[in-house]
Amino acid sequence: MSTIETDPAGTAGTRAPRVELLPARDVPLGGPRAMTVRRTLPQRARTLIGAWCFVDHYGPDDVAVSGGMDVAPHPHTGLQTVSWLFSGEIEHRDSLGVHAFVRPGELNLMTGGHGISHSEVSTPGTTVLHGVQLWVALPEQHRHTARDFHHHVPRPVPLDGGEARVFLGSLAGDTSPVPTFTPLLGAELTLRPHGTTTLAVDPSFEHGLLVDHGDVRIADTPLRPAELGYLAPGSTTLTLTNTGDTTARAILIGGPPFEERIVMWWNFIGRDHQDIAEAREEWQAGSDRFGSVAGYPGNRLPAPVLPGATLTPRGNPPVPRSG
């Protein structure tokens, strides 16, 4: 997924952990036919949750009205993309030669590393498009790793009060086989009406809960749809409650605090301004670094102009301890 927002960051206790609310903002996605997504990460208050550095939430969109998704070939460096749908279907093509489809309940994880390019287009049979797009920052020792792609269909795991699908990491007795470069957790959670579930979690992880729909409370804090709740490390359990009369759904992410400072600009992640400038120049020049995408009926996306000011690395504020 490609953003046209070039400054995405915006220039074990007994007590319930404190929840920091991160509101969403609307951002155009792609090129001339941009659709609007709701972005909760990054923002000024928080750049990352674990190595998760980017959270976009979109839909449910009536494709007949919105036009759906049509993101022309674009590059990535220094990251992994995580695609997860609730409804609809997206066709993925990349410069590794992968031609795949993103479908509800199925994980597609693409590793950009040193450089990759891909396109994303909702399929003709899609009537409602609804899902999330997430990015993971690669640590310094792996940020120039080779291109890669993984597909996984997690099984539904019953919970008290609901169900989980664990697409990355481990939760509720299930572990995803998909490899990552830092410890991560990623799962879709559904809660029955008035259902409550308590999940055992790694106390070294910080966590984020993105509510898709429903009335959800985490650690006694209510979250509205499209809000992201952040919880610092320290808790061994997380309790979620659906206070509404209909099924609720949310995405849970987590990982140990990512200590490196990063620069995020357009679709690139680096460590300083020069990293970004070099990646942009190579993309504009058609460098082999990013390869080419076969089968997309149109031109690739040009990179935006770099800002006049030097791009500055960003990190998180000091991590508070829960409990």
C-alpha positions in Angstrom: 0.0 0.0 0.0 1.2 3.5 -0.8 0.5 6.7 1.0 0.6 10.1 -0.6 1.1 11.6 2.9 4.8 12.4 2.8 5.2 13.2 6.5 3.2 10.4 8.1 4.4 11.1 11.6 3.2 14.8 11.3 6.8 17.0 11.1 3.0 -7.5 35.8 0.8 -5.2 38.1 -2.6 -5.9 39.7 -4.1 -2.6 38.7 -5.6 -2.2 35.2 -3.0 -0.8 32.8 -3.3 2.7 31.6 -4.5 3.0 28.0 -3.3 5.9 25.8 -5.9 6.8 23.2 -4.6 7.4 19.7 -7.3 8.9 17.4 -7.5 8.3 13.7 -7.0 10.9 11.0 -8.2 10.7 7.4 -5.4 10.3 4.8 -5.7 9.9 0.9 -4.2 6.7 -0.4 -2.5 6.1 -3.7 -2.4 8.3 -6.7 -5.1 10.3 -8.7 -7.9 7.9 -7.7 -7.0 8.1 -4.1 -9.3 6.4 -1.6 -9.5 7.7 2.0 -8.1 5.6 4.9 -8.1 6.2 8.7 -4.6 6.3 10.1 -3.7 5.9 13.7 0.0 5.2 13.5 2.4 6.9 13.2 1.5 10.2 14.9 3.3 12.8 17.0 2.5 11.1 20.3 3.7 7.7 19.1 5.8 6.5 16.2 5.8 2.8 16.8 4.1 0.0 18.9 6.8 -2.7 19.0 8.1 -2.7 15.5 4.6 -1.8 14.1 5.0 1.6 12.6 2.0 2.1 10.4 -1.7 1.3 10.9 -4.3 2.1 8.2 -7.9 1.1 8.5 -10.4 1.5 5.6 -14.0 0.7 4.8 -16.5 -0.7 4.7 -16.5 1.1 1.3 -19.1 0.6 -1.4 -16.8 0.1 -4.4 -19.5 1.4 -6.7 -19.3 4.7 -5.0 -15.6 4.9 -3.9 -14.1 3.2 -7.0 -12.3 0.7 -4.8 -8.5 0.4 -4.5 -6.2 1.0 -7.4 -2.6 1.6 -6.2 -0.1 1.6 -9.1 3.3 0.0 -8.7 5.2 1.8 -6.0 8.4 1.1 -3.9 9.2 0.1 -0.4 12.4 -0.1 1.7 13.2 -1.1 5.2 9.9 -2.6 6.1 7.4 -5.4 5.9 3.8 -4.9 4.8 0.9 -6.8 6.4 -2.3 -7.0 4.5 -5.5 -8.2 6.2 -9.1 -7.9 4.9 -12.5 -8.2 6.5 -14.4 -8.1 3.2 -13.5 -7.8 -0.5 -10.5 -9.0 -2.5 -7.3 -7.3 -3.6 -5.0 -8.4 -6.4 -1.3 -8.2 -5.5 1.6 -8.1 -7.9 5.2 -7.5 -7.0 8.7 -7.4 -8.4 9.6 -10.7 -6.7 7.2 -12.1 -9.4 4.4 -12.9 -6.9 0.9 -12.7 -8.2 -1.5 -13.3 -5.2 -4.8 -12.3 -3.8 -5.6 -10.7 -0.4 -8.8 -12.3 0.9 -10.7 -12.0 4.3 -9.0 -14.0 7.0 -5.8 -14.6 5.1 -2.5 -13.0 5.7 -0.2 -11.6 3.0 3.2 -10.4 4.3 5.6 -8.8 1.9 9.2 -8.0 2.9 10.6 -4.9 1.2 14.1 -4.9 2.8 16.6 -3.4 0.4 13.9 -2.7 -2.1 10.7 -4.0 -3.7 7.8 -2.7 -5.7 4.2 -3.8 -5.9 0.7 -2.9 -7.0 -2.7 -3.4 -5.3 -6.0 -3.4 -7.1 -9.4 -4.5 -5.8 -10.9 -7.2 -8.0 -14.0 -6.7 -10.2 -16.1 -9.0 -8.0 -15.5 -6.8 -4.9 -18.5 -4.9 -3.9 -17.5 -3.8 -0.3 -13.8 -3.2 0.5 -12.9 -3.3 4.2 -9.7 -4.1 6.0 -6.4 -2.9 7.5 -2.9 -2.3 6.1 0.0 -2.5 8.5 3.7 -1.9 8.3 6.6 -3.3 10.4 9.9 -1.6 10.6 12.9 -3.8 10.0 15.8 -3.6 12.6 19.1 -2.2 11.4 20.8 -5.5 10.9 18.0 -6.7 8.6 16.7 -3.6 6.9 18.5 -4.4 3.7 17.4 -8.0 3.6 16.2 -9.6 0.3 12.6 -9.4 -1.0 10.2 -12.0 0.3 6.6 -12.9 0.5 4.5 -15.2 2.8 0.9 -16.2 2.8 -0.9 -17.8 5.8 -4.5 -18.7 6.7 -4.8 -18.7 10.5 -7.3 -21.1 12.1 -10.1 -19.6 14.3 -9.2 -20.1 18.0 -12.1 -20.1 20.4 -11.9 -17.6 23.3 -14.1 -17.1 26.3 -16.5 -14.6 24.8 -15.2 -14.7 21.3 -12.6 -15.9 18.8 -9.1 -15.1 17.6 -7.2 -15.5 14.4 -3.5 -15.1 15.0 -1.7 -14.0 11.9 1.7 -13.2 13.5 3.3 -14.3 16.7 1.6 -16.3 19.5 -1.7 -15.8 21.4 -4.3 -18.0 23.0 -2.3 -21.2 22.4 -1.8 -20.6 18.7 1.3 -19.6 16.9 1.7 -18.2 13.3 4.4 -19.9 11.2 5.2 -16.7 9.4 8.8 -15.5 10.3 9.5 -11.9 11.4 12.7 -10.1 12.2 11.6 -8.9 15.7 9.1 -10.5 18.1 5.6 -9.5 17.0 2.0 -10.1 17.8 -0.8 -9.6 15.3 -4.4 -11.0 15.6 -8.0 -10.4 14.7 -10.3 -10.6 17.7 -14.1 -11.0 17.6 -16.2 -10.6 20.7 -19.8 -11.8 21.1 -22.4 -9.4 22.3 -21.6 -8.6 26.0 -18.7 -11.1 25.8 -15.5 -10.7 27.9 -12.2 -12.4 27.3 -8.9 -12.2 29.2 -5.8 -12.9 27.2 -2.4 -14.0 28.5 0.2 -11.7 26.9 4.0 -11.2 27.1 4.7 -8.5 29.7 7.8 -7.4 27.7 5.5 -6.3 24.9 3.7 -3.1 24.4 0.3 -3.5 22.7 -2.2 -1.7 20.5 -5.8 -2.5 20.0 -7.6 -1.0 16.9 -11.4 -1.3 17.1 -13.0 -2.0 13.7 -16.6 -2.0 14.9 -18.5 -2.4 18.1 -18.3 -1.1 21.7 -15.1 -2.4 23.2 -13.4 -1.8 26.5 -9.8 -2.7 27.1 -8.4 -2.5 30.7 -11.7 -0.7 31.6 -11.1 2.0 29.0 -13.7 2.4 26.2 -12.5 2.6 22.6 -14.6 3.9 19.7 -14.4 2.4 16.2 -11.2 3.5 14.4 -9.5 4.4 17.7 -6.2 2.7 18.6 -5.6 2.1 22.3 -1.9 1.8 23.4 -0.8 -0.1 26.5 2.8 0.0 27.8 4.8 -3.1 28.7 4.2 -4.7 32.1 0.9 -6.5 31.9 0.6 -10.3 31.9 -3.1 -10.2 30.8 -5.4 -8.0 28.8 -9.1 -8.0 29.4 -11.5 -7.0 26.6 -15.2 -6.6 26.9 -17.9 -6.0 24.2 -20.4 -3.8 25.9 -22.8 -3.7 22.9 -25.6 -5.8 21.6 -23.8 -6.8 18.4 -20.5 -8.6 17.6 -17.4 -6.5 18.0 -14.2 -6.8 16.1 -10.7 -5.5 16.7 -7.0 -5.9 15.6 -4.5 -6.6 18.4 -0.8 -5.8 17.7 2.2 -5.9 19.9 5.9 -6.3 20.3 8.8 -5.3 22.6 9.6 -1.6 22.3 11.6 -0.8 19.2 14.6 1.2 20.4 15.9 2.4 17.0 15.0 5.8 15.7 13.6 5.8 12.1 12.8 8.1 9.2 9.5 7.4 7.5 8.8 9.2 4.3 6.4 8.2 1.6 6.9 4.4 1.2 10.4 4.3 2.6 11.9 3.6 6.0 15.5 4.6 6.7 17.6 5.9 9.5 18.5 9.3 8.1 17.7 11.8 5.4 20.3 10.4 3.1 18.8 6.9 3.2 15.5 8.4 1.9 17.0 10.6 -0.7 19.0 7.8 -2.2 15.9 5.5 -2.3 13.8 8.2 -3.9 16.5 8.9 -6.5 16.9 5.2 -7.4 13.1 4.8 -7.7 12.8 7.8 -10.0 15.7 6.5 -12.1 14.1 3.1 -12.6 16.9 1.3 -10.6 17.0 -2.5 -10.4 16.9 -2.0 -6.7 13.1 -2.1 -6.8 12.6 -4.3 -9.9 9.5 -4.1 -12.0 5.9 -5.2 -11.6 4.5 -7.2 -14.5 0.8 -7.2 -15.4 -0.4 -3.8 -14.0 -2.2 -1.9 -16.8 -0.7 1.5 -16.2 2.2 3.5 -15.1 4.0 3.3 -11.8 3.6 6.0 -9.1 6.2 8.8 -9.2 7.8 9.7 -5.9 6.8 13.0 -4.3 9.3 15.9 -4.1 11.4 15.7 -1.0 10.7 18.5 1.5 13.2 21.4 1.7 14.0 20.6 5.3 16.1 17.7 6.4 14.1 14.6 7.4 14.8 13.9 11.1 14.7 10.4 12.7 11.9 9.9 15.2 11.3 7.5 18.0 8.9 7.0 20.8 8.7 8.9 24.1 10.2 7.0 27.1 8.1 3.9 27.7 5.9 4.1 30.9 5.4 1.0 32.8 1.9 -0.5 33.3 0.5 -1.5 36.7 
